[in-house]
Amino acid sequence: MAILEDAFKGNVVTAVAIGIGVVVLRPIIVPIVRPFFKAVLKTGLVAYDQGRVAVAELGEGYGDLMAEARAEMSAGNGRAGPAETAEPAARRPAPKASTSRDADQKK
């Protein structure tokens, strides 16, 4: 921007030459540059639409997660107890099996 300001400052001939050059070259440059700008706009629109879809899916996933959490909280007594943890069954301690010796001791 400073280059154009410096070009237009003290030298009127340079400013007039740039103005005439723009008027003369416009019919040549516009048909070449227009498809490029159109492609950039199309790309921007596609990216915008994909972003909207991604945000909508993220919101939907968040809503589903909240609904699941509320359903788990309302099941049973209204609180999440130890049996309602998200710990996999493989990590939970196995219940102790009673042996015949334990049964004999209880008698």
C-alpha positions in Angstrom: 0.0 0.0 0.0 2.9 2.3 0.8 4.3 1.8 -2.7 1.1 3.1 -4.3 0.9 6.0 -1.9 4.5 6.9 -2.8 3.9 6.6 -6.5 0.9 8.9 -6.4 2.6 11.5 -4.1 4.9 13.9 -5.9 4.9 12.5 -9.5 1.7 13.3 -11.4 3.0 11.6 -14.6 3.4 8.3 -12.8 -0.1 8.5 -11.4 -1.5 9.2 -14.9 0.5 6.3 -16.4 -0.8 3.9 -13.8 -4.4 5.0 -14.4 -4.1 4.7 -18.2 -2.4 1.3 -17.8 -5.2 0.0 -15.7 -7.8 1.2 -18.2 -5.9 -0.4 -21.1 -5.0 -3.7 -19.4 -8.4 -4.3 -17.8 -10.0 -6.1 -20.7 -7.0 -8.4 -20.9 -6.6 -9.1 -17.2 -10.2 -9.5 -16.1 -11.0 -12.6 -18.3 -7.9 -14.3 -17.0 -8.3 -13.5 -13.3 -12.1 -14.0 -13.1 -12.1 -17.8 -13.3 -9.4 -17.9 -10.5 -11.5 -15.7 -8.2 -14.6 -17.8 -9.0 -12.7 -21.0 -8.1 -11.6 -19.4 -4.8 -15.2 -18.4 -4.0 -16.5 -21.9 -4.8 -13.8 -23.4 -2.5 -14.7 -21.1 0.3 -18.4 -22.0 -0.1 -17.7 -25.7 0.0 -15.4 -25.3 3.1 -18.1 -23.2 4.8 -20.8 -25.9 4.1 -18.6 -28.7 5.4 -17.8 -26.7 8.5 -21.5 -26.2 9.2 -22.1 -29.9 8.8 -19.2 -30.8 11.1 -20.4 -28.4 13.8 -24.0 -29.8 13.5 -22.7 -33.4 13.9 -20.6 -32.3 16.9 -23.6 -30.7 18.5 -25.7 -33.8 17.9 -23.0 -36.1 19.4 -22.9 -33.8 22.5 -26.7 -33.9 22.8 -26.6 -37.7 22.6 -23.9 -37.9 25.2 -25.9 -35.7 27.6 -29.1 -37.7 27.0 -27.2 -40.9 27.9 -25.8 -39.4 31.0 -29.2 -38.2 32.1 -30.7 -41.6 31.4 -28.1 -43.3 33.5 -28.6 -40.9 36.3 -32.4 -41.3 36.3 -32.1 -45.1 36.3 -32.3 -46.8 39.7 -32.2 -44.5 42.6 -31.3 -41.4 40.7 -27.6 -41.5 41.5 -24.7 -43.3 39.8 -23.6 -46.0 42.1 -20.6 -48.3 41.9 -22.4 -50.8 39.8 -23.1 -48.1 37.2 -19.5 -47.2 36.5 -18.1 -47.2 33.1 -15.3 -49.6 34.1 -15.1 -52.6 31.7 -16.1 -56.0 33.1 -12.6 -57.4 32.5 -11.2 -54.9 35.1 -13.8 -55.5 37.8 -12.8 -58.0 40.5 -14.4 -61.3 40.0 -16.8 -62.4 42.8 -15.3 -65.0 45.2 -16.6 -68.5 44.6 -17.6 -70.4 47.7 -15.8 -73.6 48.3 -17.1 -76.6 50.1 -14.7 -75.9 52.9 -16.2 -72.4 53.4 -19.7 -74.0 53.5 -18.4 -76.5 56.1 -17.0 -73.7 58.3 -20.3 -71.9 58.3 -22.1 -74.9 59.7 
